[in-house]
Amino acid sequence: MSDAPPPAGRRAAAKYLRALLAQPGPYRRLWEQHVVRARSSEITQLAVAEVLARYLWSHPRVADDEDALPRQLKDTVARALSGRLLSRPTLSLFIDAFGISDAHADRLWRLWEGSGRISVLSGPRAMGANTEGELRSALGPRRHQTVSLHDHVYVGSDGRVARTRTIQVIEAIADGLDRIPYLYDTSTLTLEVGQGCGDVPAELQQVSKNLYATTIPLARELSAGETISLEYVTTYRYPGNLDDPHEREFRRAVMRRLENFDMRVEFHPDMLPAGIWWAVWDGVDGPIVEREPVSLGGQHEVQRYLRSVEKTVVGFRWSWQADDCR
């Protein structure tokens, strides 16, 4: 038997499948009803096997499926969710047994068929535990999830980030959702709301040493499962100098999991960088842990799309001097 690791696409699909089964929603509820003894938020593999077995009883694929027992499928579940062995028939069984939606199933198959350069990122943290605790205290329980997020960033002729146009599609995970939190690492900004947003947001409040928060009201109240598309523009008033590394980057911290994330940075034609990199940071206060050089496109822009990103900080960093491009 080979000890070679499974292909990157299989591992990515397994990771996404675990996330779907773990998050609150219809897939988790389906296996949770078979849990005898709950263990925090962990996925109970025997309960997942129970769902698969019950599906096979009524939808047999081979003759023996009608007699399949959950304990016989537990190893299959363990291998699939770990990414050690997620075959095409096994993934198909999960999709059918859990009634996984067309959108989620399409993403699973795209990941399964992908390569080692597949656009899925996960890190150990986006923020420290203390900061996350402060956020929970300030903002209350989570009441929405982001379906897609697009950051379009503009760097002006003075070399500073001038504004960001954000298009965000959200889904309510609780009834009565009428606003969402907005977080930033500076208070020197102006927030202008547009499509899908309600009245003017509240004033920014300092949550921790380097984190500020407010809420963006929605144009209409959402019930659980409803979605809305939002558009808002952040304009910056940074007073710093261009030698500060923080003046030469734009990044996004993702505390949980975010799907369909797109970041585009466009530079003024009179102020083009000597070098630019796509980077991953070890948390908001940590150093860069990965970086990859990228080239400007025909509109003086760089862009990166990620199918999924979680618990990490990602973005672009650039340099104005060739000497700094080593």
C-alpha positions in Angstrom: 0.0 0.0 0.0 1.4 3.4 -0.9 2.1 6.0 1.8 1.9 8.8 -0.7 -0.4 11.7 0.4 -3.7 12.1 -1.3 -4.0 14.6 -4.1 -4.4 18.2 -3.0 -7.9 18.4 -4.6 -9.1 15.4 -2.5 -7.8 17.0 0.6 -9.4 20.3 -0.2 -12.7 18.6 -0.9 -12.5 16.7 2.4 -11.8 19.9 4.3 -14.7 21.6 2.7 -17.0 18.6 3.4 -16.0 18.7 7.0 -16.8 22.4 7.2 -20.2 21.8 5.7 -21.1 19.1 8.2 -19.7 21.0 11.1 -21.4 24.4 10.6 -24.9 25.0 12.0 -27.5 24.2 9.4 -29.4 21.3 7.7 -26.4 19.0 7.2 -25.4 19.2 10.8 -28.9 18.7 12.1 -29.2 15.6 10.0 -26.3 13.7 11.7 -26.9 15.4 15.2 -30.2 13.6 15.6 -28.2 10.3 15.7 -25.7 11.4 18.3 -26.0 9.4 21.6 -23.5 11.5 23.6 -22.5 14.9 22.3 -18.9 16.0 22.4 -18.6 19.8 22.1 -18.7 20.8 18.4 -16.9 17.8 17.0 -18.4 15.8 14.1 -19.5 12.4 15.4 -18.4 10.0 12.7 -20.7 7.2 13.8 -23.7 9.6 13.5 -22.5 10.6 10.0 -22.2 6.9 9.2 -25.8 6.4 10.4 -27.0 9.0 7.9 -25.2 7.3 5.1 -26.5 3.8 6.1 -30.1 4.9 6.3 -29.8 6.5 2.8 -28.4 3.2 1.4 -31.2 1.2 2.9 -33.7 3.1 0.8 -31.4 3.9 -2.2 -29.1 0.8 -2.5 -26.3 1.1 -5.1 -25.3 -2.6 -4.8 -27.1 -5.6 -3.4 -25.4 -5.5 0.1 -26.3 -1.8 0.6 -29.8 -2.7 2.0 -28.0 -4.4 5.0 -25.3 -1.7 5.5 -24.7 -1.0 9.2 -23.4 2.4 10.5 -20.4 0.8 12.2 -19.4 -0.8 8.8 -19.3 2.7 7.3 -17.5 4.4 10.1 -14.1 3.7 8.6 -15.3 5.1 5.2 -16.4 8.3 7.0 -13.1 8.6 8.8 -11.0 8.2 5.7 -13.3 10.6 3.7 -13.3 13.4 6.2 -9.6 13.1 6.9 -8.9 13.3 3.2 -7.0 10.0 3.2 -9.4 8.4 0.9 -12.3 10.4 -0.6 -13.3 8.5 -3.8 -15.8 9.7 -6.3 -18.5 7.2 -5.2 -18.0 8.1 -1.6 -18.3 11.9 -2.3 -21.4 11.2 -4.4 -22.9 9.2 -1.5 -22.3 12.1 1.0 -23.9 14.6 -1.4 -27.0 12.4 -2.0 -27.4 11.2 1.6 -27.1 14.7 3.1 -29.1 16.4 0.3 -26.2 18.8 -0.2 -27.3 21.8 -2.3 -26.3 22.2 -6.0 -24.0 25.1 -5.1 -22.2 23.3 -2.4 -22.0 20.1 -4.4 -20.6 22.0 -7.4 -17.9 23.5 -5.2 -17.1 20.0 -3.7 -16.6 18.5 -7.2 -14.5 21.5 -8.3 -12.3 21.1 -5.3 -12.1 17.3 -5.7 -11.0 17.7 -9.4 -8.6 20.5 -8.6 -4.8 20.7 -8.4 -2.2 21.5 -5.8 -2.7 25.2 -6.6 -6.4 25.1 -5.7 -7.7 28.3 -4.2 -8.4 27.3 -0.6 -6.6 28.8 2.3 -6.8 28.0 6.0 -4.6 29.3 8.8 -4.2 28.8 12.6 -5.7 32.2 13.4 -6.8 35.6 12.2 -6.9 37.3 15.6 -5.8 36.4 19.1 -8.1 34.7 21.5 -8.4 37.9 23.6 -9.5 40.0 20.6 -12.0 37.4 19.5 -13.5 37.5 23.0 -13.6 41.3 23.0 -15.5 41.1 19.6 -18.0 38.6 20.9 -18.7 40.9 23.9 -19.0 44.0 21.8 -21.0 42.5 18.9 -23.0 39.7 20.4 -23.7 36.3 18.8 -23.1 35.7 15.1 -26.3 36.1 13.2 -25.2 36.0 9.5 -22.8 34.4 7.2 -21.1 35.8 4.1 -21.9 34.0 0.8 -19.4 36.1 -1.2 -17.1 39.1 -0.7 -15.4 41.3 -3.3 -12.9 44.0 -2.2 -12.0 46.4 -5.1 -9.1 48.6 -3.8 -7.8 51.8 -5.4 -4.3 53.2 -4.7 -4.1 56.9 -5.5 -1.4 59.0 -7.2 0.1 59.8 -3.8 0.8 56.1 -3.3 -1.7 55.6 -0.5 -4.8 53.4 -0.4 -7.5 55.8 -1.3 -10.7 53.7 -1.1 -12.2 50.2 -1.2 -15.5 49.3 -2.8 -16.9 46.2 -1.2 -19.7 44.0 -2.6 -20.9 41.5 -0.1 -23.7 38.9 -0.2 -24.8 37.8 3.2 -27.3 35.1 4.4 -29.2 35.4 7.7 -28.7 32.5 10.1 -31.2 33.9 12.6 -34.6 35.6 12.2 -34.8 39.4 12.5 -31.4 40.3 11.1 -31.4 44.0 10.5 -27.7 44.9 10.6 -24.2 43.4 10.3 -20.9 44.2 12.0 -18.2 46.2 10.2 -14.6 45.9 11.6 -11.5 47.8 10.7 -7.9 48.2 12.1 -8.1 52.0 11.9 -10.5 54.8 12.8 -9.2 57.2 10.1 -11.8 56.3 7.5 -15.2 57.2 6.1 -17.9 54.6 5.4 -20.4 55.3 2.7 -23.3 52.8 2.3 -25.1 52.0 -0.9 -27.1 49.1 -2.4 -28.8 46.9 0.1 -27.8 49.0 3.1 -30.1 51.1 5.3 -29.4 54.4 7.0 -26.1 55.9 7.9 -24.0 53.5 10.1 -23.3 54.2 13.7 -20.0 55.8 14.8 -16.9 53.6 15.0 -16.2 52.3 18.5 -12.8 51.1 19.7 -13.0 47.3 20.5 -9.4 46.7 21.3 -6.0 48.5 20.9 -6.0 48.2 17.1 -9.6 47.3 16.2 -12.7 49.4 15.7 -16.2 48.3 15.0 -19.6 49.6 14.0 -22.7 48.1 12.3 -24.1 48.5 8.8 -27.9 48.6 8.8 -29.7 46.6 6.2 -32.3 48.0 3.8 -34.8 45.3 5.0 -35.0 42.8 7.8 -34.1 39.3 7.0 -35.4 36.0 8.2 -33.1 32.9 8.6 -32.1 31.7 5.1 -32.8 35.0 3.3 -29.9 36.7 1.5 -29.2 40.3 0.4 -26.4 41.9 -1.6 -24.6 44.9 0.0 -22.4 47.6 -1.5 -20.3 50.0 0.5 -17.3 52.2 0.0 -14.5 52.8 2.6 -12.5 56.0 2.1 -9.2 56.3 4.1 -7.5 59.3 5.7 -4.1 57.7 6.5 -1.6 60.3 7.8 1.5 58.0 7.8 4.5 57.9 5.5 5.1 55.6 2.5 8.1 53.9 4.2 5.8 52.3 6.7 5.0 48.7 5.5 1.4 49.1 6.6 1.1 52.0 4.1 2.1 49.5 1.3 -0.4 46.7 1.8 -4.1 45.8 1.8 -5.2 42.7 3.6 -8.4 40.9 4.9 -8.6 39.1 8.2 -11.0 36.1 8.1 -12.1 34.9 11.6 -14.3 32.0 10.5 -14.8 30.6 7.0 -15.4 32.8 3.9 -16.3 31.4 0.5 -16.0 33.1 -2.8 -13.5 35.8 -1.8 -12.1 38.2 -4.5 -9.5 40.9 -3.9 -8.5 43.4 -6.6 -6.0 46.3 -6.1 -5.7 48.9 -8.8 -2.9 51.5 -8.9 -2.9 55.0 -10.3 -0.9 55.0 -13.6 1.4 57.7 -12.2 2.3 55.7 -9.1 3.1 52.0 -10.0 4.9 49.7 -7.6 8.3 48.3 -8.3 7.3 45.0 -6.9 4.1 43.4 -5.5 3.4 40.1 -3.7 0.3 38.1 -2.7 0.9 37.3 1.0 -0.4 35.4 4.0 0.2 36.8 7.6 0.3 34.9 10.9 -2.6 36.8 12.3 -3.3 40.5 12.3 -0.3 41.2 14.5 2.0 38.5 13.1 4.7 38.5 10.3 4.2 37.4 6.7 4.5 33.6 6.6 4.1 33.1 2.8 4.5 35.4 -0.1 4.3 35.0 -3.9 5.4 37.6 -6.5 2.7 38.8 -8.9 2.5 41.0 -11.9 0.3 44.0 -12.8 -2.3 43.5 -15.4 -3.3 45.8 -18.3 -5.3 48.1 -16.0 -2.4 48.4 -13.5 -4.2 45.9 -11.2 -3.5 42.7 -9.4 -6.3 40.3 -8.4 -6.7 37.0 -6.5 -9.8 34.8 -6.1 -10.2 32.3 -3.4 -12.9 29.7 -3.3 -12.6 29.4 0.4 -10.5 31.1 3.1 -10.7 30.7 6.9 -8.8 31.7 10.1 -6.1 33.7 8.4 -5.0 37.0 7.1 -4.4 37.5 3.3 -3.8 40.3 0.9 -1.3 42.2 -1.2 1.9 44.0 -0.2 4.0 46.2 -2.6 7.2 48.2 -2.7 7.9 51.5 -4.4 11.7 51.0 -4.5 13.4 48.3 -6.6 16.0 47.9 -3.8 13.1 46.6 -1.6 12.1 43.9 -4.0 14.6 41.3 -3.0 
